[in-house]
Amino acid sequence: MAGSSVFKDDIAGRPVLGSAVPDPGDVYAWDTQHDFWRPRASVGLSILDYGAVGDGATDSGAAINSALAAAATYGVRKVFAPAGTYILEVPLVPQSDTWLCGAGWHSTIFKIKGGNTNINAIDTTANIYRARLSDFQLDCNKANNNANGMGIKGWYDHSQFEWIWIKNCEREAIYLCPGDGYADTGYPADNAFNTRVENIEIEDSNIGLRFTSKATDFWWGPRINIGADTTDLYVTSWGSPALFRDCWFNGNPVNNIHLPAAGANVTFDGCVIENSQEHNILITEPDYLTADHEASISIVGGYIKNGNSDAGAFDAVHLEGDATGPWAMVFVNISGVTFMNDVNTPRYGVYLSHVKKATINGNVMDVFGTDYFFVTGSLSSDIVIQG
């Protein structure tokens, strides 16, 4: 233990390490090496200390929340969830400056209790700063619930999610910075900055990742694998600066990526985007956008493949700016991408409409006979297409 410490009072006749009389709310661990009790703050809390039971049957959500709240109160950084299946009768509520850590996503499982309506596995309406979630599985158990249910929902700033497997979600697997659509009132209106999401597995959700313009400067990836039913990635409002690196968008969704109003800057770097029913990437701009909210879309490296599985008039990449207002889709860069198709041929490899500036070069267009490019609408001279 660094620094000087003072022994005061005792527990069961044995000394306590600390600078004050023990608080009844503290949790202490016996230090066999030094022969005294010490606050668990130095080693983290266990959810078992607060009554959680990982037997797959006992309601444990309230107990886990008690551990998280105690960690925040007593300045404990880490809350550990040992291997087991913990039933959630209420959503887990993370705290700022705490780390909820499991024993691995195959070992520590948080599962929503059957018979619930609109229960999310992890949900908070507070502003959460510098939180960390890692090494566990979230099972939203949609087959045994009445409706809805998400994996992670809330507002997170300078936080980190990693090594989490999310499955069986009636709605979103991860929905950050809510505030548009559904009944998303009550969440912070502030922008959240610099949260990183990496090493995530999403299986069988309606929407994989969803966020709004309030999720600013977020880093997504590497190694995010999303298999969703409707959309792998859905960005609402006017979007946000965001980087997706080494992500795999798959399953058989309607669109792998759908940004119905994606302004600001969105970059896809080295991603695999495949097996959509309609467009692999669909990005459009509504007419309310102003020059301050113009889109900058960059797709660099990776693969775009096997879209248009419904065999309709759908494109691998469909980018459509505002036809009536100011230039909305301003900067488009598509380079170093391999377009492949061995199932259904898309209508076009890249469809551009009402785009001001675009550079498309250095791509491999192996899409079996489809027209590679379609460019229409009010265009400037700053369109460079070199294959």
SVG drawing of the C-alpha trace seen along z (x, -y; Angstrom):
<svg xmlns="http://www.w3.org/2000/svg" viewBox="-46 -27 50 49">
<polyline fill="none" stroke="black" stroke-width="0.4" points="0.0,0.0 1.5,-3.4 1.7,-6.2 1.1,-6.1 -2.0,-4.7 -3.4,-4.6 -5.2,-1.7 -8.4,-2.7 -11.0,-0.4 -11.3,3.2 -13.6,5.8 -14.1,9.0 -11.1,8.1 -8.8,7.6 -7.4,4.3 -8.7,2.2 -6.5,0.3 -7.8,-3.2 -7.8,-6.8 -11.2,-6.7 -13.6,-4.5 -15.1,-2.0 -18.4,-3.1 -21.1,-0.5 -21.6,-0.9 -18.0,0.0 -16.9,3.4 -13.7,4.8 -11.4,7.6 -9.1,9.6 -5.4,9.1 -3.8,12.4 -0.3,11.2 -0.4,8.2 -3.0,9.5 -5.5,6.7 -8.8,5.7 -8.6,3.2 -11.3,1.3 -12.2,3.2 -11.5,-0.1 -7.9,1.2 -9.1,4.4 -12.6,3.5 -16.0,4.6 -17.7,7.9 -21.4,7.9 -21.6,11.1 -20.9,8.9 -24.2,7.1 -26.4,10.1 -26.1,10.9 -26.4,14.6 -25.2,16.0 -27.4,19.1 -29.6,18.2 -32.7,17.9 -32.2,15.3 -33.2,11.7 -29.9,9.8 -30.3,6.5 -31.1,4.5 -28.1,6.1 -25.7,5.3 -27.0,1.7 -26.3,1.5 -22.7,2.5 -22.4,-0.1 -23.8,-2.8 -21.5,-1.8 -18.5,-2.0 -19.5,-5.5 -20.0,-6.5 -16.8,-5.1 -14.6,-5.9 -14.1,-2.3 -13.0,-2.1 -13.8,1.6 -17.0,3.6 -16.4,7.3 -19.0,9.7 -17.7,13.3 -18.7,16.1 -22.4,16.9 -25.8,16.0 -27.4,13.0 -31.1,12.4 -32.0,8.7 -35.4,7.7 -34.4,4.0 -31.9,2.4 -28.3,2.1 -27.4,-1.6 -23.7,-2.4 -22.0,-5.1 -19.4,-7.7 -15.8,-6.8 -16.6,-3.1 -15.7,0.0 -18.2,2.9 -16.1,5.9 -17.1,9.5 -15.0,12.7 -15.4,12.8 -18.3,12.7 -18.8,16.5 -18.6,16.6 -20.4,13.6 -24.0,13.3 -26.5,10.6 -29.9,11.8 -33.2,9.9 -35.9,11.7 -38.7,13.2 -42.1,11.5 -40.8,7.9 -42.0,5.1 -39.6,2.3 -36.7,3.4 -33.2,2.7 -30.2,4.6 -28.2,1.4 -29.9,-1.9 -29.4,-5.3 -30.8,-8.7 -28.0,-10.4 -24.8,-12.0 -22.2,-9.3 -18.5,-10.3 -15.4,-8.1 -17.3,-4.8 -16.1,-1.5 -18.0,1.7 -16.2,4.9 -16.0,8.6 -19.6,9.8 -22.6,10.9 -26.0,9.2 -28.9,11.4 -32.1,9.4 -34.1,12.6 -36.6,11.3 -38.2,14.7 -39.5,14.5 -40.5,10.8 -43.5,8.9 -41.9,6.1 -38.9,4.0 -35.7,4.3 -32.2,3.0 -28.7,4.0 -27.1,0.7 -28.9,-2.7 -27.7,-6.0 -25.4,-9.0 -21.7,-8.4 -18.8,-10.8 -15.1,-9.8 -16.2,-6.2 -15.2,-2.8 -17.1,0.4 -15.1,3.5 -15.4,7.3 -19.1,7.3 -21.4,9.8 -25.0,8.5 -27.7,10.8 -31.5,11.3 -32.5,7.6 -36.0,6.7 -34.7,3.2 -31.2,1.7 -28.2,3.6 -26.4,0.3 -28.2,-3.1 -26.0,-6.0 -27.1,-9.6 -30.8,-8.9 -33.1,-11.8 -35.0,-11.2 -37.7,-8.7 -39.5,-6.3 -40.1,-7.7 -36.6,-8.9 -37.4,-11.9 -35.6,-12.3 -32.1,-11.7 -29.4,-14.5 -29.5,-17.1 -25.7,-17.6 -23.2,-16.4 -21.1,-13.5 -17.5,-13.3 -14.7,-10.7 -16.3,-7.4 -14.7,-4.3 -16.6,-1.1 -14.4,1.9 -14.3,5.7 -18.1,6.0 -20.2,8.9 -23.9,8.1 -26.2,11.0 -29.9,11.0 -30.9,7.4 -33.3,5.2 -30.8,2.4 -27.1,3.0 -25.7,-0.4 -27.7,-3.6 -26.6,-7.1 -27.5,-10.7 -25.7,-14.0 -25.0,-14.3 -22.5,-11.4 -19.6,-13.5 -16.1,-12.3 -16.9,-8.7 -14.5,-5.9 -16.1,-2.6 -13.9,0.4 -11.7,2.2 -13.4,5.6 -17.1,4.8 -19.2,7.6 -22.8,6.7 -25.6,9.0 -28.9,7.2 -32.4,7.7 -33.2,4.2 -30.1,2.1 -26.6,2.7 -25.8,-1.0 -28.5,-3.7 -27.6,-7.3 -30.3,-9.9 -30.6,-13.6 -27.8,-15.2 -25.2,-12.8 -21.8,-13.3 -18.1,-13.1 -17.5,-9.4 -14.9,-6.8 -15.7,-3.2 -12.5,-1.2 -12.2,2.6 -15.9,3.2 -18.0,6.0 -21.5,5.1 -23.4,8.3 -26.4,10.4 -29.2,10.0 -30.6,6.5 -32.7,4.3 -29.7,1.9 -26.3,2.6 -25.8,-1.1 -28.6,-3.7 -27.9,-7.3 -31.1,-9.2 -29.7,-12.5 -26.0,-12.2 -24.2,-15.5 -20.8,-16.3 -18.1,-13.7 -18.5,-9.9 -15.6,-7.7 -15.6,-3.9 -12.0,-2.6 -11.3,1.0 -14.8,2.2 -16.6,5.3 -20.2,4.3 -22.2,7.2 -25.4,9.2 -28.1,6.5 -31.5,6.9 -31.5,3.5 -28.6,1.0 -25.3,1.8 -24.9,-1.9 -27.8,-4.3 -27.1,-7.9 -29.6,-10.7 -29.9,-14.4 -33.3,-15.9 -34.0,-19.4 -33.8,-21.1 -30.1,-20.9 -28.0,-24.1 -24.6,-24.7 -23.3,-24.2 -24.5,-20.7 -23.3,-19.5 -22.1,-15.9 -18.6,-14.6 -18.6,-10.9 -15.4,-8.8 -15.3,-5.1 -11.7,-3.9 -10.5,-0.3 -12.4,2.8 -15.2,4.6 -18.7,3.9 -20.4,7.0 -23.6,9.0 -26.2,6.3 -29.6,6.2 -30.5,9.7 -34.2,8.7 -33.2,8.4 -34.7,4.9 -33.4,1.6 -30.8,1.2 -27.2,0.0 -24.0,1.0 -23.6,-2.6 -26.5,-5.1 -25.6,-8.7 -28.3,-11.3 -28.0,-14.9 -30.7,-17.6 -32.4,-18.3 -34.1,-21.6 -32.0,-23.4 -28.3,-24.1 -25.6,-21.6 -26.0,-19.0 -23.8,-16.1 -20.6,-18.0 -17.5,-15.8 -17.6,-12.2 -14.5,-10.0 -14.6,-6.4 -11.2,-4.9 -9.4,-1.5 -12.7,0.4 -13.3,3.8 -16.9,4.1 -17.8,7.8 -21.0,9.7 -21.6,13.4 -25.3,13.5 -27.4,10.7 -26.2,7.9 -26.8,4.4 -28.3,1.7 -25.2,-0.5 -21.9,-0.2 -22.1,-3.8 -25.2,-6.1 -24.6,-9.8 -27.4,-12.4 -27.0,-16.1 -23.5,-15.7 -21.1,-18.7 -17.7,-17.2 -16.8,-13.5 -13.6,-11.6 -13.9,-7.9 -10.7,-6.2 -8.6,-3.2 -11.5,-0.8 -12.0,2.7 -15.4,3.0 -16.1,6.7 -19.9,6.5 -20.7,8.8 -22.0,6.6 -23.8,3.9 -23.3,0.2 -20.5,-0.9 -21.6,-4.5 -24.7,-6.7 -24.4,-10.4 -27.4,-12.8 -28.8,-16.0 -27.3,-19.4 -23.6,-18.8 -20.5,-21.0 -17.4,-20.3 -15.7,-18.8 -16.6,-15.2 -13.6,-12.9 -14.3,-9.3 -11.4,-7.1 -12.7,-3.6"/>
</svg>
